Each structure stands twice: as structure tokens, then as C-alpha cells.
Amino acid sequence: MKGKRLIKQGQKIPVRFSLRERDLICEHVFAEPALTDRLKLTLLEKDKIVVKYSLDELNGLLESISAKANHTPDAGLEKELDRIFDHIIQICNSYTEK
């Protein structure tokens, strides 16, 4: 798996979100509070929110984002959620667990 960073199973990795992305997830996505609460309680770093999630937690967040994007009648919201989904997928694809 060339180019992937090897991490321990369950190890948390940093994920950067814009304030807009954070607000969309917190307001529209029905994910476990343990996942969304972290977005609300984190600090800003250069206009981005940095939150640490394990790959399993990111997969749970991805499922929730996908479900909302696929079932919203709002085309604009769907597009923004799809962009967040793609961002998280890129991060997930850059790591592998040992």
C-alpha cells in the first residue's frame, strides 16, 4: 500500500474542517453525539478546526454524511455534504491500520 501512512488500530488522526463544514455536520448530519460533540469543543488552528478521529470513527461519520446527502431534497446541501464526504475519504485513503 504505497503512499499510505501506517497507524495503530484505533489511533486517532487529525482531520481539518472549515467552520462551514463543522456547522453543516453539526446542524444537518445525524451522527453519534460522541462524533459531533468533538467538532463543537475544539479549537481553531489557522481558520480550520482540527479534530482527531480514528478510522472507525471517520467511517461512522461518513455513513451519516452519506445518508443525509442522499436523502436531502436540498441540492445545495447535498453538494456541500458530498464535498465533505470526499474530503474525509481522501484522508481515510491516506492511512492504513496495522
N, C-alpha and C positions, 0 to 999 in steps of 0.2 A: 504494500500500500504506500507507494511512493508519494512524498509530499504531505503525508498526514502526520500530525503530532501524536505521539503515543502518550496516553494518560492512564492513570489507575482507574479501575472501575469505580464509579461514584464520585470521582474527583470533579470538583466544580471549576468551570471555565468562565472567564469574563465575557459578557455579552454587552455591547453598547447599543443603547436605544436613544433616539431623539425624544424630546419632551412630547412631541406629537404622537410618536409611536407608543410611548408609555400611556398617554391618555386614551388612545384608541383601544389598546389592550384592556386597560382598567375599566373603561366605560362600556365596551361592546362585547368583549370576549368572556364567556362563562367558563373560566378555568378555576382550578382549585385555589382557594384563598392563599395557601402557602406559596403559590407561584406568583400571584398578582400582588400580594401584600409586599413582597420584596421590591417590586417596582415603585411602590409608593414610599418606601422607607429608605431609599438610597440617596447618595449624594451625587451632585453634578461634577463632572470632570470634563472641562473644555466643551461646554454646552451639550454634553451627552450624559446619559445615565448609564452607569456601569453596574451590572448585576451579575452575580455568579450563580450559574446553574449547572447541574450535572447533565450529561447527555440524555438520561432518562427523563429528567425534569423538562428539558427542552422538547423532547418528543411529546410529552403531555401537553405542553403549551402549544406546540404545532398542531396537535389534534384539535384543540379548542379553537385556534385561529382558523383552521381549515373549515371546521363545522360552521362557524359564524359566516365566513366569507362565502361559503356555498349555499347558505340559506337566507342571506340578506336580500331584500328587494332593492336596496340602495347600491347602484352600480359604482358610485364613487367610493363608498365604504369598502365594497368588495375589492376594488383595485388597490386601495391602500393596504388592506389586510393581506392581499396576495403579495404585495411588495415586502411586507414584514415577514411573511412566511418564507419567501425566497431568501431574505437576509439571514434568517435563522438556519435555514437548510444549508446555506454556504458555510456557516460556522460549524454546524454539525459534521459536514462532509470534510472538514479540515482536521478532524480529530478521530482517533480510534482508541478504544479501550483495550488494555491488556488483561 
